[in-house]
Amino acid sequence: MRILQWLLVSAVLPWHIARAVEGGLEAPDRATKLSRGSDGQKDLPSHSFWTSDDEPVPPITNVLDSSSGNATRNFVSATLHSHMVLQRDRKVILWGYSKKGAIVTTSLFDDDDSEETVAKARLILSTTADGDDGLWRQTLPPHAASLKASRIQIKSTTGQTQTLENVLFGDVYLCGGQSNMQFALPGNTNGTEEANKGNAYSHIRITTIGDRTSSSTPLPDLQTVDHQWSKADNHTLYGGGIFGHFSSVCWFFAKEVADALGNKVPIGLISNNWGGTKIEQWLPKGNLYNAMINPYMVGPMAVTGFTWYQGESNAGSTESSKAYSHQFPEMIQAWRDGFKQPDAYFGFVQLSTWCPPTPEAVPLLRQSQMAALKLNNVGYSTNADMGAGCNIHPPPKQFCGYRLGKSALAIQYGHPIHWKSPSYSKAKSTVDRKHKKKPKGKPSVVVQFQDISSSGLYLLKTPYNAQVKDFSCKGKPAGTCAGAAVLLNGKGWVDASISIKSNTTVTLTASTGDSRKDSIVATSYGWGSVPMMTIYDKATDLPVLPWNEKI
């Protein structure tokens, strides 16, 4: 049963780092295996690192209303462009706007065939622009994944024409959220090296939607596109600055998926983000949903799924953090409904670290994010253990991106991957089995976990969040740094040490108290805005997720 708000404020909160490990199985620091990489951030502008959830929001240059008629309607939807990826293995809709009653003809050619004649076309289809606003839709039959490019010629009887060149069929993902999803390789740890690796992935295609348009009503088409569809390479991945041409998280996610698929399936990635935004703006009737998501639903575009990194702006209070547990599943369902894909994969990143004025709202938001798991085909990766102290934009996005990719491989592609982080299952106070009484000593409790690999657990000597340069827990408000703690009945929260009990359990031992007199009524681990996480799965190197639970 979840700890209620009264429990968070009724006693001394467990916000101190847990004391040294006492006994049990202890693994060496795996900094080599889980290297955060070299710190390439020294020369970045200081504005790239906000220390709270009060990050700047890009200015809105276009405030539109579709009913006013000032929204652009393109002959071929601005969501579609040369060098893109269209979804494989299902019917695909192309769409746009012409004159009502016009006949629109779509011809499909091999891209390496320069002759555009009826005889050379692999497919010719026609449709009528029968919408009141001239909307036309054309459905292509399913195509298998292929690295062989196609060219799509679209013509209207009005004389309008457009050609989509170098189009591949593969899997398409839309990556949404706020600035941590927008965060690009120029700000990423080892960003130049990672961008150069992109030269080997020309079958991954990327586009970034502009974050300068808002609307009070659903728009018929995209009004701003920052970076059109293009092949991934060191230039397209690295251009545009820290919040530039393409999302680091989205890229690492796709790279993990592409590699596991043998790099035989093209991947199309849509980076669709706006820094500093709240989830309300991405829900139906929200101004960003109207301007940046609805244009894809006009077709709708066929996709494999979605990834999401957002929530910092909703963690301004404990109330807003709790509300997220309802809003987030609602958003997922709305997006799936709008794209007419009720079972589409949806993966999200559990929030990382920063130091807001209300620290206790951050772990509550992380907990609320997990409410999305009640829906089918939802995956996640945690970034809570790989933060950058009070910097709300942790530079090493590889960890959460690759972890998220593994969840998609398991959920969407059926790969036998253990992708879930271990999580709290239950806890029980220790008892002398022979005499059925509590042993003499400090109070302790055995905590059992779920979603652990058969290899069991190990303890990290120093949490990665404690290894962040120029960050210290000293002087931070209560609720910032958090290790393990237990709640003693009538005495409040105290720090606890951690020892490995078995492959699926650990023992938390209170730093003070008498087991014959003091009862543990709740346990907590990593329940702060900067969690000090030390319990990991041996096989996957995934951390045990933070918890705050009654016994």
VEXNUGU-343552 format. One line per 10 residues: number of its first residue (from 1); their letters; for each residue x, y, z of C-alpha. Coordinates in Angstrom, 3 decimals, padded with zeros to 6 digits. Layout:
% VEXNUGU-343552
NUM> a> X,Y,Z; ...
//
This chain:
% VEXNUGU-343552
1> mrilqwllvs> 000.000,000.000,000.000; 001.369,003.408,-000.996; 002.674,005.808,001.612; 000.084,008.567,001.949; 000.941,012.224,002.093; 000.522,012.288,005.869; 003.392,009.843,006.150; 005.647,012.157,004.174; 005.098,015.047,006.540; 004.352,013.369,009.852
11> avlpwhiara> 007.899,012.371,010.704; 011.510,013.259,010.088; 011.967,012.465,006.399; 014.610,009.935,005.272; 016.520,012.215,002.999; 020.086,011.362,004.047; 022.370,009.079,002.138; 022.372,005.575,003.582; 025.377,004.582,005.649; 028.013,002.119,004.508
21> veggleapdr> 026.956,-001.372,003.528; 027.093,-003.815,006.409; 027.685,-007.414,005.424; 026.021,-009.247,002.572; 027.184,-009.627,-001.025; 028.993,-006.587,-002.286; 029.993,-006.097,-005.921; 032.812,-003.810,-007.106; 032.008,-000.396,-008.472; 030.994,-001.036,-012.080
31> atklsrgsdg> 032.054,002.365,-013.329; 034.067,000.668,-016.074; 031.114,-001.277,-017.424; 028.601,001.514,-016.868; 030.981,004.338,-017.716; 029.341,007.742,-017.856; 031.949,008.713,-020.431; 034.230,011.723,-020.438; 032.768,015.048,-019.470; 032.515,016.948,-022.705
41> qkdlpshsfw> 030.326,019.668,-021.258; 032.937,022.156,-020.012; 032.595,024.596,-022.874; 028.806,024.564,-023.080; 026.914,027.796,-022.404; 025.727,028.034,-018.822; 022.108,028.435,-019.942; 022.059,024.796,-021.010; 021.954,023.619,-017.420; 018.941,024.767,-015.458
51> tsddepvppi> 018.950,023.706,-011.841; 015.213,023.376,-011.345; 012.044,022.685,-013.264; 011.891,026.370,-014.171; 013.502,025.864,-017.580; 012.974,028.504,-020.257; 010.249,027.896,-022.802; 010.869,028.721,-026.495; 008.865,031.741,-027.690; 005.663,031.085,-029.594
61> tnvldsssgn> 005.884,032.862,-032.946; 002.679,031.461,-034.457; -000.558,031.423,-032.471; -003.074,029.942,-034.871; -006.688,028.854,-034.981; -007.741,026.493,-037.749; -011.179,028.092,-037.934; -009.647,031.445,-038.870; -008.303,030.076,-042.147; -004.762,031.297,-041.565
71> atrnfvsatl> -003.298,027.799,-041.067; -001.279,026.480,-044.013; -002.609,023.411,-045.819; 000.053,021.829,-048.008; -000.630,019.868,-051.193; 001.289,017.002,-049.587; 001.155,017.043,-045.792; 004.235,018.621,-044.216; 004.554,015.423,-042.166; 005.621,013.682,-045.407
81> hshmvlqrdr> 008.865,014.449,-047.222; 011.702,013.017,-049.233; 014.115,010.724,-047.323; 011.422,009.670,-044.875; 010.467,006.186,-043.680; 006.941,004.883,-044.203; 005.617,002.161,-041.917; 006.198,-001.385,-043.136; 003.794,-004.334,-043.140; 000.552,-002.348,-042.948
91> kvilwgyskk> -001.553,-000.051,-045.064; -000.070,003.443,-045.217; -002.035,006.641,-045.804; -000.592,009.561,-047.748; -002.573,012.793,-047.565; -002.657,016.483,-048.257; -004.860,019.279,-049.615; -005.908,020.237,-053.139; -009.054,021.736,-054.652; -012.254,019.975,-053.651
101> gaivttslfd> -013.188,017.496,-056.381; -009.667,017.295,-057.836; -008.282,013.881,-058.771; -004.969,013.107,-057.079; -002.804,010.362,-058.577; 000.003,008.622,-056.687; 002.690,006.682,-058.571; 005.358,004.548,-056.905; 008.738,004.002,-058.598; 012.091,002.470,-057.718
111> dddseetvak> 014.200,005.423,-056.635; 017.119,004.459,-058.876; 014.873,004.509,-061.963; 014.980,008.016,-063.417; 012.216,007.340,-065.944; 008.794,008.247,-064.557; 006.409,006.555,-066.979; 003.315,004.450,-066.500; 005.274,001.423,-067.656; 007.959,001.982,-065.031
121> arlilsttad> 005.612,002.579,-062.117; 005.324,-000.229,-059.567; 001.971,001.104,-058.485; -000.491,003.786,-059.627; -003.437,004.838,-057.472; -005.959,007.649,-057.716; -008.251,009.333,-055.221; -010.533,012.356,-055.030; -010.012,015.391,-052.823; -013.466,015.131,-051.313
131> gddglwrqtl> -013.011,017.046,-048.083; -014.603,020.472,-047.750; -011.092,021.870,-047.376; -009.760,019.809,-050.288; -008.405,017.014,-048.112; -007.316,013.942,-050.051; -006.140,010.609,-048.728; -004.438,007.794,-050.610; -003.901,004.351,-049.081; -000.832,002.388,-050.133
141> pphaaslkas> -000.858,-001.398,-049.746; 001.468,-002.973,-047.163; 005.171,-003.075,-048.056; 007.840,-005.218,-046.420; 010.838,-003.589,-044.792; 013.449,-002.746,-047.396; 016.706,-000.847,-047.684; 015.891,-000.307,-051.376; 014.543,003.208,-051.781; 011.310,004.184,-053.523
151> riqiksttgq> 010.195,007.400,-055.190; 006.594,008.554,-054.841; 005.151,010.987,-057.370; 001.917,012.777,-056.439; -000.045,014.838,-059.002; -003.388,016.635,-058.951; -005.635,017.570,-061.869; -005.176,021.142,-060.619; -001.558,020.981,-061.790; -000.099,020.582,-058.292
161> tqtlenvlfg> 002.708,018.058,-058.123; 005.279,016.845,-055.601; 007.763,013.976,-055.520; 008.971,012.198,-052.377; 012.422,010.822,-053.158; 014.536,008.205,-051.424; 011.689,006.842,-049.291; 012.203,003.633,-047.294; 009.723,001.260,-045.680; 010.473,000.309,-042.086
171> dvylcggqsn> 009.364,001.174,-038.543; 008.343,004.694,-037.528; 008.492,006.169,-034.011; 007.375,009.570,-032.741; 009.532,010.832,-029.849; 007.773,013.433,-027.705; 008.214,015.405,-024.504; 009.989,018.447,-023.159; 013.619,019.541,-023.144; 015.240,016.287,-022.002
181> mqfalpgntn> 013.817,014.615,-025.097; 014.778,017.662,-027.156; 018.348,017.570,-025.767; 020.692,016.885,-028.707; 024.103,015.283,-029.228; 026.091,018.571,-029.037; 025.212,018.593,-025.319; 025.544,014.849,-024.819; 028.458,013.080,-023.175; 030.805,011.949,-025.968
191> gteeankgna> 028.480,013.716,-028.401; 030.955,014.134,-031.274; 031.939,010.470,-031.133; 028.310,009.369,-031.011; 027.403,011.599,-033.966; 030.246,010.152,-036.029; 028.892,006.661,-035.379; 025.711,007.826,-037.083; 027.465,007.697,-040.459; 026.948,003.929,-040.421
201> yshirittig> 023.163,004.291,-040.020; 021.914,005.916,-043.218; 018.865,003.627,-042.990; 017.760,005.574,-039.902; 015.938,008.707,-041.021; 015.246,011.667,-038.753; 013.091,014.792,-038.664; 012.510,017.477,-036.024; 009.265,019.413,-035.751; 009.353,023.117,-034.993
211> drtssstplp> 008.426,024.276,-031.497; 007.185,027.728,-032.449; 003.519,027.110,-033.239; 000.603,026.874,-030.816; -003.099,026.576,-031.516; -006.357,026.669,-029.605; -007.938,024.334,-032.165; -006.614,021.256,-034.046; -004.496,022.315,-037.014; -004.792,020.593,-040.417
221> dlqtvdhqws> -001.039,020.503,-041.027; 002.328,021.240,-039.458; 003.154,024.937,-039.607; 006.822,024.744,-038.616; 009.420,022.050,-039.281; 012.883,022.711,-037.876; 014.654,019.910,-039.715; 013.172,018.017,-042.647; 013.482,014.257,-043.074; 017.086,013.303,-043.760
231> kadnhtlygg> 019.537,010.433,-043.467; 021.276,010.133,-040.117; 024.926,011.158,-040.229; 027.364,013.204,-038.174; 026.061,016.464,-039.647; 022.321,015.897,-039.289; 022.724,014.437,-035.794; 025.067,017.121,-034.491; 023.686,020.294,-036.064; 021.678,023.012,-034.367
241> gifghfssvc> 023.275,023.172,-030.934; 022.394,021.675,-027.563; 018.679,021.606,-028.321; 019.312,021.210,-032.001; 018.414,019.074,-034.957; 017.759,015.832,-033.216; 016.975,014.183,-029.885; 019.755,012.186,-028.214; 017.332,009.896,-026.365; 015.371,009.184,-029.535
251> wffakevada> 018.607,008.447,-031.399; 020.036,006.036,-028.828; 016.666,004.304,-028.596; 016.570,003.764,-032.361; 020.202,002.696,-032.561; 019.564,-000.041,-029.994; 016.532,-001.254,-031.950; 018.230,-001.060,-035.349; 021.283,-003.016,-034.178; 019.117,-005.755,-032.661
261> lgnkvpigli> 017.200,-006.040,-035.949; 020.461,-006.596,-037.799; 020.271,-003.127,-039.366; 017.977,-004.607,-042.011; 014.882,-002.625,-041.020; 014.877,001.134,-041.724; 013.844,003.268,-038.752; 012.044,006.592,-039.073; 012.222,008.997,-036.125; 010.079,012.081,-035.507
271> snnwggtkie> 011.435,014.377,-032.790; 008.389,016.318,-031.610; 009.172,018.225,-028.407; 008.850,021.560,-026.630; 010.982,022.500,-023.631; 009.320,023.471,-020.367; 005.896,022.155,-021.343; 003.353,020.378,-019.153; 001.497,017.218,-020.055; -001.770,019.185,-020.208
281> qwlpkgnlyn> -000.488,020.841,-023.386; -000.063,017.438,-025.052; -003.516,016.154,-024.155; -006.499,016.571,-026.548; -007.454,020.253,-026.770; -004.001,021.199,-025.511; -002.271,023.868,-027.602; 000.673,021.634,-028.544; -001.472,018.597,-029.186; -003.438,020.762,-031.619
291> aminpymvgp> -000.380,022.172,-033.385; 002.193,019.367,-033.276; 000.344,016.053,-032.838; -003.023,016.487,-034.554; -001.458,017.105,-038.003; -000.200,013.495,-037.909; -003.678,012.257,-037.051; -005.269,013.767,-040.165; -004.057,010.771,-042.185; -003.351,009.328,-039.743
301> mavtgftwyq> 000.312,008.453,-040.169; 001.080,004.777,-039.624; 003.658,004.297,-036.850; 005.138,001.479,-034.806; 004.974,003.469,-031.612; 005.978,006.389,-029.426; 008.652,007.339,-026.910; 008.209,010.010,-024.232; 010.462,011.957,-021.851; 008.478,014.574,-019.952
311> gesnagstes> 007.184,015.391,-016.494; 009.663,017.811,-014.945; 007.246,020.702,-015.495; 004.469,018.757,-013.771; 006.532,018.215,-010.621; 006.008,021.682,-009.204; 003.905,020.379,-006.310; 002.852,017.100,-004.736; -000.676,017.678,-006.046; 000.414,018.084,-009.659
321> skayshqfpe> 002.715,015.070,-009.351; -000.164,012.918,-008.150; -002.456,014.175,-010.921; 000.071,012.928,-013.472; -000.911,009.338,-012.616; -004.250,009.994,-014.341; -003.132,012.418,-017.025; -000.326,010.266,-018.415; -002.404,007.137,-019.210; -005.086,009.454,-020.615
331> miqawrdgfk> -002.536,011.007,-022.985; -001.224,007.628,-024.132; -004.733,006.428,-024.896; -005.587,009.660,-026.721; -002.510,009.420,-028.932; -003.180,005.787,-029.738; -006.815,006.586,-030.547; -005.861,009.544,-032.732; -003.374,007.467,-034.704; -005.976,004.651,-034.870
341> qpdayfgfvq> -003.470,002.231,-033.363; -004.872,001.125,-029.984; -002.002,-001.262,-029.256; 000.942,000.828,-030.453; 004.124,000.525,-028.385; 004.619,003.412,-025.945; 007.878,003.799,-024.012; 008.743,006.480,-021.469; 011.763,007.587,-019.457; 011.359,007.750,-015.686
351> lstwcpptpe> 012.657,011.169,-014.651; 016.253,011.870,-013.704; 017.570,014.276,-011.033; 017.349,017.979,-010.282; 016.860,020.218,-007.237; 013.446,021.911,-007.336; 011.942,023.969,-004.488; 009.605,021.074,-003.637; 011.904,018.019,-003.765; 009.298,015.514,-002.552
361> avpllrqsqm> 007.228,016.147,-005.688; 009.886,014.516,-007.878; 009.728,010.944,-006.507; 005.942,011.245,-006.492; 006.052,012.161,-010.188; 008.313,009.185,-010.918; 005.798,006.975,-009.141; 002.920,008.518,-011.088; 004.693,007.803,-014.359; 004.541,004.095,-013.557
371> aalklnnvgy> 000.725,004.230,-013.586; 001.009,003.993,-017.378; 002.028,000.346,-017.007; -001.617,-000.554,-016.442; -002.006,-000.100,-020.213; -000.839,-002.779,-022.620; 002.390,-002.550,-024.612; 003.925,000.148,-022.422; 007.634,000.070,-021.599; 009.970,002.315,-019.663
381> stnadmgagc> 013.542,002.997,-018.728; 014.671,004.772,-015.599; 017.122,007.647,-015.657; 016.847,008.256,-011.918; 020.248,006.657,-011.233; 022.144,008.461,-014.006; 021.486,012.104,-013.237; 023.701,015.156,-012.978; 022.883,016.416,-009.511; 020.936,019.665,-009.670
391> nihpppkqfc> 021.359,019.889,-013.449; 017.920,019.083,-014.859; 019.508,018.013,-018.171; 021.876,015.092,-017.470; 024.340,014.876,-020.385; 024.705,011.064,-020.658; 021.498,010.147,-022.493; 022.924,006.803,-023.654; 021.738,004.946,-020.555; 018.046,005.800,-020.721
401> gyrlgksala> 017.995,005.621,-024.533; 019.487,002.144,-024.750; 017.381,000.906,-021.840; 014.258,002.187,-023.569; 015.284,000.472,-026.781; 015.491,-002.842,-024.956; 011.924,-002.420,-023.726; 010.744,-001.954,-027.311; 012.693,-004.998,-028.453; 010.940,-007.107,-025.834
411> iqyghpihwk> 007.434,-005.638,-026.149; 007.211,-004.797,-029.854; 009.553,-007.347,-031.402; 009.272,-010.261,-028.982; 012.984,-010.513,-028.198; 013.712,-012.481,-025.004; 015.183,-009.521,-023.104; 014.956,-008.850,-019.378; 014.252,-005.130,-019.715; 012.431,-004.214,-016.505
421> spsyskakst> 014.200,-002.733,-013.509; 013.716,-004.694,-010.280; 011.042,-003.099,-008.113; 009.598,-003.335,-004.619; 007.245,-006.245,-003.948; 006.812,-006.495,-000.168; 008.646,-006.195,003.155; 008.622,-008.129,006.412; 010.260,-007.443,009.768; 012.973,-009.939,010.680
431> vdrkhkkkpk> 012.085,-012.550,013.280; 014.102,-015.150,015.197; 012.530,-018.207,013.565; 013.541,-020.573,016.359; 012.003,-018.510,019.159; 009.464,-016.611,017.026; 010.631,-013.292,018.374; 012.568,-010.298,017.205; 016.339,-010.754,017.701; 018.345,-008.408,019.875
441> gkpsvvvqfq> 019.931,-005.554,017.959; 018.869,-002.769,015.688; 015.524,-003.092,013.940; 015.717,-004.610,010.471; 013.392,-005.622,007.684; 013.645,-007.931,004.673; 012.513,-006.362,001.402; 011.533,-008.568,-001.503; 011.645,-007.488,-005.156; 010.035,-008.475,-008.414
451> disssglyll> 011.361,-008.447,-011.991; 014.827,-009.653,-010.996; 016.912,-011.803,-013.320; 018.023,-015.243,-012.129; 021.498,-013.820,-011.507; 020.283,-011.847,-008.496; 021.422,-008.509,-007.089; 024.615,-006.642,-006.312; 025.422,-003.506,-004.316; 027.228,-000.578,-005.842
461> ktpynaqvkd> 029.806,000.907,-003.479; 029.172,004.497,-004.573; 025.928,005.600,-006.257; 026.430,007.108,-009.684; 024.513,010.174,-008.548; 027.117,010.636,-005.803; 029.923,010.595,-008.392; 028.675,013.722,-010.186; 031.359,016.397,-010.347; 030.748,019.516,-008.244
471> fsckgkpagt> 027.611,018.086,-006.632; 027.192,017.560,-002.908; 024.211,016.625,-000.790; 025.443,018.898,001.985; 023.268,021.925,002.501; 020.507,020.695,000.216; 016.873,020.928,001.377; 015.237,017.914,002.977; 013.892,015.715,000.236; 016.828,016.162,-002.144
481> cagaavllng> 019.289,013.310,-001.570; 017.843,009.959,-000.533; 019.261,006.525,000.170; 017.650,003.760,002.244; 015.604,004.508,005.363; 013.046,002.920,007.665; 010.207,004.451,009.652; 010.287,003.453,013.340; 006.907,003.514,015.013; 006.749,006.626,017.180
491> kgwvdasisi> 010.323,007.706,016.390; 010.242,008.794,012.767; 012.482,008.042,009.828; 016.093,006.920,010.288; 018.814,005.956,007.833; 019.254,002.277,007.032; 022.123,000.158,005.765; 021.595,-002.359,002.960; 022.810,-005.949,002.742; 022.002,-008.671,000.259
501> ksnttvtlta> 019.726,-011.326,001.760; 019.162,-013.566,-001.267; 018.798,-013.338,-005.036; 015.493,-011.537,-004.607; 015.757,-009.784,-001.242; 017.798,-007.289,000.746; 017.860,-006.491,004.441; 017.485,-002.898,005.606; 018.902,-002.309,009.092; 018.059,000.846,011.006
511> stgdsrkdsi> 020.976,003.040,012.051; 019.503,003.342,015.547; 016.854,001.805,017.774; 016.245,-001.488,019.584; 014.556,-004.319,017.718; 012.907,-005.525,020.952; 011.125,-002.193,021.417; 010.993,-000.445,018.048; 008.887,-001.628,015.130; 009.520,-000.750,011.489
521> vatsygwgsv> 006.263,000.378,009.893; 007.529,001.570,006.503; 010.587,001.477,004.256; 011.996,003.919,001.748; 014.745,003.841,-000.865; 015.858,006.569,-003.251; 012.757,008.614,-002.397; 014.198,012.023,-003.228; 014.823,014.314,-006.162; 018.423,012.998,-006.291
531> pmmtiydkat> 018.169,009.298,-005.355; 021.296,007.522,-004.157; 020.706,004.136,-005.759; 023.042,001.228,-005.017; 021.004,-001.956,-005.611; 021.395,-003.378,-009.130; 020.529,-006.499,-011.078; 023.681,-008.529,-011.767; 022.697,-009.631,-015.250; 021.172,-006.423,-016.618
541> dlpvlpwnek> 022.887,-003.679,-014.580; 019.450,-002.149,-014.126; 018.843,-000.386,-010.810; 016.130,-001.263,-008.325; 013.520,001.484,-008.649; 012.913,003.932,-005.787; 010.071,003.156,-003.387; 008.289,004.471,-000.298; 005.985,001.816,001.160; 004.174,000.792,004.314
551> i> 004.769,-002.697,005.651
//
